[in-house]
Amino acid sequence: MSDLLFISSSACLLSKIAVRVHLPAVQPKAVVLLLHGATLPSIIFDLPGSPNQLSMMSYLAANEYAAYSLDYRGYGHSSKPVEMDDPQMKGPPLITHYDATFDVNDVVQLIKDRHPNVPVILCGFSWGSSISGYITARTNWVSKLILLGPVYSYANPQWKELADPKNPTKLNPGIKSYRIASRERWCGLWERELKSNAAMQWQDQATLRALLDDIETTDADWAKRTKNEKCIRIPTGVLVDALQTYNETPIYDASKIQCPTLVLRGEQDTASLSADADGLMAALGGPKKRIDIANSSHYGILEKRAELFFEAIVDFIRKS
């Protein structure tokens, strides 16, 4: 497992941002900063697809890259916004891509302080790809970009319920500032994809248990205090971004991204659809490459074929 450290948030002085770090045994060739998606925090980069494999962060470190990842505020081991203590869940959805960008920038400053003059590569998974693209289109510090299981601009049918039935451009009024999710729902999409492909064997049960056990610890005090056993709180700002994607209005302008970019997804991914990846590839402005990994779901980096994703990433970094 990686080292876990905490840094102060520039967006909220009372908040701490959890950062995972796995350094190589030698001077790193580059730093790879990994951004998680919705629901599942940065632990997804720190677990192997099966017991005899390496995690994504371990694989990168073994190939002489420094691996960093973070939990955005409201997720994982990072501080929860005070608004998430409101049992009525009043107020607008918390932590959109814009808010998460502040947390990423705080970690980037940490990386630059620790590794001066070392290139920084950004890798965003799922919703994290939107955050990565948003940052890369507006800055010049990203040397290479990896969009893993990306979402960009497509009316994915499974997101229809996010919209107000009376106006599909507006968020469903039933969505509050955060949501409470029980343990059996944290990996709902993953389970549905595996079952629909008769592919439960892609998933290692030890990895799944380790994932769920770690996530459960991140909100255990609140769960005990409020009698919400085996539940966590999750910000809903990601749903605002997902609705924008559903309405085919991208979070970022891919044509402004000029650095080498890898679009990487599992062939059986129903969140990052092939048609959406097609549109993203057409829109990207700089050198680009696309790889689809067979027999893999949206969570392919946690499955038994995970190292095929890691191999593709390292090969792209070396050759682009």
Secondary structure, 3 states (H helix, E strand, C coil): CCEEEEEECCCCCCCEEEEEEECCCCCCCCEEEEECCCCCCHHHHCCCCCCCCCCHHHHHHHCCCEEEEECCCCCCCCCCCHHHHCCCCCCCCCCCHHHHHHHHHHHHHHHHHHCCCCCEEEEEECHHHHHHHHHHCCCCCEEEEEEECCCCCCCCHHHHHHEECCEEEEECCCCCCEEEEEHHHCCHHHHHHHHHCCCHHHCCHHHHHHHHHHHHHCCHHHHHHHCCCCEEEEECHHHHHHHHHHCCCCCCCHHHCCCCEEEEEECCCCCCCHHHHHHHHHHCCCCEEEEEECCCCCCHHHCCCHHHHHHHHHHHHHHC
